[in-house]
């Protein structure tokens, strides 16, 4: 079971790398980030598939999408200098609360 959570964490990291590469690709005009989109998402979905062998899909997907969204939003604010409003902050907090809720409702 521990290895499934490691797979899930790896899937999240590769999803974040793939999404960051989307931004860096500048609409597919930069070759290396453009290629990394497909490589990272391919690896991401491979790890997510392995995680689903032992983790319920509702839990795995909520953690994958919730943490991925939270990390990407944080990268956007810190690295890409995107805005952070109270509404955006509260919305991210609600995503985290939702992931906790899905995981505690076993």
C-alpha positions as CSV (number, residue, x, y, z in Angstrom):
1,X,0.0,0.0,0.0
2,X,2.9,2.4,0.8
3,X,4.2,1.9,-2.8
4,X,0.8,3.0,-4.2
5,X,1.1,6.2,-2.3
6,X,4.6,6.7,-3.6
7,X,3.2,6.1,-7.1
8,X,0.5,8.7,-6.4
9,X,3.0,11.3,-5.2
10,X,5.2,10.6,-8.3
11,X,2.1,11.1,-10.5
12,X,1.4,14.4,-8.9
13,X,5.0,15.6,-9.3
14,X,5.0,14.6,-13.0
15,X,1.5,16.3,-13.5
16,X,2.9,19.5,-12.0
17,X,6.0,19.3,-14.2
18,X,3.8,18.7,-17.3
19,X,1.5,21.6,-16.5
20,X,4.5,23.9,-15.8
21,X,5.9,22.8,-19.1
22,X,2.7,23.9,-20.8
23,X,3.2,27.4,-19.5
24,X,6.9,27.4,-20.4
25,X,6.2,26.1,-24.0
26,X,4.6,29.4,-24.9
27,X,1.9,27.8,-27.0
28,X,4.1,25.0,-28.4
29,X,6.7,27.6,-29.7
30,X,9.5,26.3,-27.5
31,X,10.5,22.7,-28.3
32,X,11.9,21.3,-25.1
33,X,9.0,22.4,-22.8
34,X,6.6,21.2,-25.6
35,X,8.1,17.8,-25.6
36,X,8.2,17.7,-21.8
37,X,4.4,18.2,-21.7
38,X,3.9,14.8,-23.3
39,X,6.7,13.0,-21.6
40,X,5.6,14.2,-18.1
41,X,2.0,13.5,-18.7
42,X,2.8,10.0,-20.0
43,X,4.8,9.2,-16.9
44,X,2.2,10.9,-14.7
45,X,-0.7,8.7,-16.0
46,X,1.5,5.6,-15.8
47,X,2.2,6.2,-12.1
48,X,-1.5,7.1,-11.5
49,X,-2.5,3.8,-13.1
50,X,-0.1,2.0,-10.8
51,X,-1.5,3.8,-7.7
52,X,-5.0,2.8,-8.6
53,X,-4.1,-0.9,-8.1
54,X,-4.4,-0.4,-4.3
55,X,-6.0,3.1,-3.7
56,X,-9.7,3.7,-4.4
57,X,-10.2,5.8,-7.5
58,X,-12.2,8.5,-5.6
59,X,-9.4,8.9,-3.1
60,X,-6.5,8.8,-5.6
61,X,-8.2,11.2,-8.1
62,X,-9.2,13.7,-5.4
63,X,-5.6,13.7,-4.0
64,X,-4.0,13.8,-7.4
65,X,-6.2,16.6,-8.8
66,X,-6.4,18.6,-5.5
67,X,-2.8,18.6,-4.6
68,X,-1.8,19.1,-8.3
69,X,-4.1,22.1,-8.5
70,X,-2.8,23.5,-5.2
71,X,0.9,23.1,-6.2
72,X,0.3,24.5,-9.7
73,X,-1.5,27.6,-8.2
74,X,1.4,28.1,-5.8
75,X,3.9,27.8,-8.6
76,X,1.9,30.3,-10.6
77,X,2.0,32.8,-7.9
78,X,5.6,32.4,-6.9
79,X,7.3,31.5,-10.2
80,X,5.1,33.1,-12.8
81,X,4.1,36.1,-10.7
82,X,0.4,35.5,-11.0
83,X,-2.0,37.4,-8.8
84,X,-3.1,36.0,-5.4
85,X,-6.5,37.3,-4.3
86,X,-8.4,36.5,-1.2
87,X,-10.9,34.6,-3.3
88,X,-8.2,32.5,-5.0
89,X,-6.6,31.7,-1.6
90,X,-10.0,30.7,-0.1
91,X,-10.8,28.6,-3.2
92,X,-7.5,26.7,-2.9
93,X,-8.2,26.2,0.8
94,X,-11.6,24.7,-0.1
95,X,-9.9,22.3,-2.6
96,X,-7.7,21.1,0.3
97,X,-10.7,20.8,2.6
98,X,-12.5,18.8,-0.1
99,X,-9.6,16.4,-0.5
100,X,-9.5,15.9,3.2
101,X,-13.3,15.3,3.2
102,X,-13.2,12.7,0.5
103,X,-10.4,10.9,2.2
104,X,-12.1,10.9,5.6
105,X,-15.5,9.7,4.3
106,X,-14.5,6.0,4.1
